[in-house]
């Protein structure tokens, strides 16, 4: 399978942008934008998101990738993938704090608040370790080929890396500075999340032949603890664990669906349609919303407080808005765009239009299968 980073070389410009809306605080003045065209009524209800601000970001007008919240320092860490850098901004208003250069093909990002570190996957086949307080570089260590997702196990102080090009996972001991152990898993691996309740890493795996899988790996011995088939999911990539730990959500980029899989029992799988090329997922635990950002720039939001995959609504923050992060306190969502209204990078900040009158969720057609 051709690696996703190869097809990311061509960045898409913004076409349809969100209308300006007031916010309860005083954010920086956003750029004037034309009204956003609402989603096709046949595809689902429009999502009530309003634009808070478009904040100018430094760097070239090229692709961004994953993000992570540094709540201890009230910052957002963004991988500016094709600009070989990491951009750190204030969580309150999106204003840039620091650009960390010379990080080629920056992709996955995770903040390890327990030890004051930031881990960034980078080319050529390395993990860059940063100090989250000073934002100084600590070290660069070897990974497998074409590393993508990264996650942090605070219990055992182990960093898990998706070696996408090897179809494997690397486990790096001693907070990333120790020995590396690699576990082959399939044709390609996607993103990775640590499950604190079970003490396991969950990683998406594209198999040599269907179905794709969600695999649990024990960080202590580097062995597969569980493997769950994902019928109806092709190109398993993004993954998030439900806050209650009972299920996981997988973005299936090859057939444009979200899969929800129960992690215990019969491992039933439910699926629902998303935008084209679903990529990065974000959760607002307070609202019980799962954000699915797609390569097409379409955003689909699901109500994860209900069983299955229940649609809240859809939006189109911008073409190419494939990366999303959500602040659980302010409920703001962040979309780094390679080219804003002026053709230069911006951080598009949005929020639900009415937090006091949450819309009724709508249940789309979906499949529910059990192994």
N, C-alpha and C positions, 0 to 999 in steps of 0.2 A: 504493500500500500504506500502511495506517495505520502510523505510526511506533510502534516498540515502547515509547517513553517514554510514550505516551498510555495504553496498557493497563497500564502499571506504576503508575498512580495509585492503584490499589486494593491495599493490602498485605494479605497473608494472615497470620493468626495461627498459632502453632505448635500442632499437635495431638498428634503422637506424638514422643516424645523418647528420646534414647539413655540406656541404663543406665550408672551410674557405674562406672568401672574405674580401677584403680591405675596410676600411671605411675612410671617409674624415678626421675624427679626429684620436686621438691616444688612442684607448681603451686598456684595459689590454689584454695581450696575451691569446688567446683562446687555449683550448686543441685541439690537433690534432684529427681529426675525419675522418672516411671514407666517400666517396661520398654518398650523399643521393639518394635513388632510387626515380625517379620522379613518380608522380601519373600515374595511368593507363590512357592512352590516351582516352579511352572510357568514363572515368568519368569526363573529363574536362581538360582545359589547365593548365599547370604547373604555379604556382605562382612565380613571380620573386622576391623571398626573398633571401637575402644573410646573412650569419652568421657574426656578428660583434665580438662577444666574448662569451665564456662560463666562467662566473665568479663564483668562489667557494663560496658557502654559508655555514654558520655554521649549526650545528644540525644533527639529524639522517636522514638517507635515507628513509624518509617516506613522505606521501602525503602532498602537499601544497594545498591551496584553493584560495579564492578570493584575489584581489589586488586592491589598489586605489592609484592614484597619489596625492601627496602633493606638488602642484606647488609652493606654498609660500615658502616652505623650500627645494624645488628641491629634493624631496625624493620620493621613492616608498615604500609603506607599503604592506607587504605580510603576509597572514595568513599561518603559517606552521602548518597546522591542526593537524596532528597526532604526532607532536613533542611538542604540548601544548605551542606554542610560536608564537610571531609575529616578523618578521624580517624586519628591515628598512634598505634600501640601498640608495646610491646616485643615482639620476636619470641620472647623466651625464655618469657614468661608471659602475654602478651596484655594486660598492664595498660596503660591509656591513658597516653600521653605528652603529647599536645597535640590540641586540636580547632582546626582552622583554619576560621573561619566565613566567611560571605558569598561562597560559591562555589555559585551557583544551579545546580540540576540537575547536580551533579557526577557524571560517568559514567566515562569512561576514565581510567586512571592508568598512568603508566610512570615508573620511576626511571632517570635517566641518571647512573649512578654516576661515569662518567668526568669529568663536569663539575660534580657536586654539585648536580643539579637534579631536580625532580619536575615532570612535566607532567600537567595535569588538564584534560580537556574539560569545558566548562561552558556554560550559557545566559547571555546570549543570543548564541550563535554565537561563542564565544571559547575560547581556550586560556589557562589560568592557569599561570604559571610560578612555582614555589616553590624556595627554597634548601633542599636536603635536610639541611644541617647546622643552620641556625638555624630552619628552617621558616617563615621570613619570606617574604612575597610579593615577587617580583622584577618581574613585569610581567603584563599581560593583552594578548593580541594577537588579531586577527580571524581567524576560520576561515570555513568554509562553513556552510550551514544545518544545525542540529541535529547538532553533532559528537558522535561516539560513541567508537569505538576510537582509540587513540593509540599510536605506537611511535617508537623512537629509533634513528637510524643514527649510531653513534659514529665511523664512518670519515669521513663527509662532514659531520658535525655538522648533520644535517637531521632535523626532526621530521615524521613522517607522521601525518596526521589523517584519519579516516574521516568525511567530511561526509555523514552518513546521509541527511539530508533532501534533499540535492542529488543523491544517487546518484553521489558524486564523492569524490576524494581531494585533500587539500591538502598541499603540501610547503612547510615553513617553514624557510628557510635560517638560517645563523648561530645555531644552537642555539635556534631558535624566534623570534629577535628580528629576523630579516632579511625579505627579500621572500617573499611567498606566491605559489605557483603552484598552480592547481587543474586537475585532470584529470577530465573527465566519464567515468563508467564504466558506469552502468546505472540501473535504477529506484531502487535503494537499495544502500547499502554497509553492511557489518557491521564486524567487527574487523579488525585489521591487525597484522602481525608483520614485524620485520626479519630477513632471512636473511643472516647475516654471511658465510657461505661464498660466496654468489653476489653479495653486495652489492646485494640487491634487497629491496623491500617486497612482501609478499604480502598481498592484501586480498580479503575475500569480497564477492561482488557478486550481488545479486538482479537477474536480467535481466528485461526487459519481457516476454519470453516464454521458456519453459524451453529449455534447462536453465540453472540458476544456474552461476556460474563462480568460479574462484579465479584472480586476476589478479596478475601480477608487474609491478611498476613500478620503473624505473630512477630512483633519486633524483637522478642527475646531470643528466638532461635532461627528467625528468618524462614520459617516454613509456612505453607498454606494452611490456614486454620479452617477455611470455609470457601466454597466456590458456588456461586449462584448463577444459573443460566438466566438470560434476559430475552425471552422470546418476544418478538415484535420490536426489538431494538437493534438497529444497525449503525455501526460506528460509535459505540459507547465511548463517551469522552468526559464531559464535566460530571462532577458528583458532589452531592451535599448530603449530610446526615440530618435527619429530622431532629429538632431539639429534644424530643422525648426519647430518641435513640431507637425507636421501634421500626423505622423504615429509612430507606435511602432514596435519593432522586438522582437519575442519570440522564444527561443530555445525549440524545442519539443523533449525531450530526449527519449521518448518511441518509436517514429516512425522516428527519425533521419531526421527531416526537420527544416528549418527556416520558420517561418510565419511572414509576414509583414501585419499589420492590420492598416487601416486608422482610425484615432481616431474621425473623424467627418463624417457627412453624413451617407451613407449606411453601413459604417464599412466593406468595402470589404477586403477580406483576400486572399493574395497570398502566395504560399508555394514553396520551392525548397529544394532539397536534400542537406544534409551536411554529415560530417563524423558520425561514430557510437557514439551515446550518446552525442549530442551537449550540452554544459554546459555554459561556460562563454563567454560573448560577449564584444567586444571592438570597439570603433569608432575612426577613424582618420578623423576629420571634414575637414581638409585641402585637403586631397586626395579624400574625399567622399567615404571612404572604411569602410565596416563593417566586423570585424574579428569574426568568429565563431570557437571557440576552442572546440574540442570534446574529450570524454574520450578515444577514440581510438588513440589520438595524431594527428588526421587529422585536418588540418586548412582549412576552406573555407572562401573566401573573396568575398563580394558582393559590387557592385557599387550602393550606396544609392542615388546618384545624379540623377538616372533614376527611373522612375516609376516601381513598381513591385519588383521582385527579380532577379537582373541581375548579373550573375556570372563574377567575375574578374579572379579568378583562385583558385587552390588548392595547398596545400603543406603538408608536414609531419614533423613538427619541431622535434618531438621525440615521442616515445610511451608514453602515459600518459600525454602529454602536454595539459591538459584540461583547463588551466587557462591562460588568456592573458590580458595584459594591453598595451595601446598604448600611447606614448608621442606625443601630437599633434604638438609640435614644431620640434622635430628632426625626427619624423615619425618612430622612433624605436619601435619595439614590444618586450615584455618581457614575457618569459615563464619559470617559476620556475619548475625545474625538480627534482624529488626525488632522481634520480640516473643519474649522468652525465657519461661521458666516463670512469671515474675512479671509478664509483660505489658510489660516494658521491654526495650530493646536489650541483646543479649549477643553476645559473640564465642564461638562454640562451637568448641573445640579438640579434635581427635580424632587418633588414631594407629592404625596397624595393630596388631591384638591380639597377633600373634606375628611378629616379624621374623626369628626363627630357623627357623621352619617355614612358609615361603611356600607358600600353597595352590596346587594344580595349577590351571592356567587351563583354562577350558572354552570351546570354540569354538562360537559360536552360528551359526545359519544366516545366510548373508550372500550378497550378490551381488558379482560381480567382473566388471567390464566394462572394455574397452579402446576407445580411440578408433580 
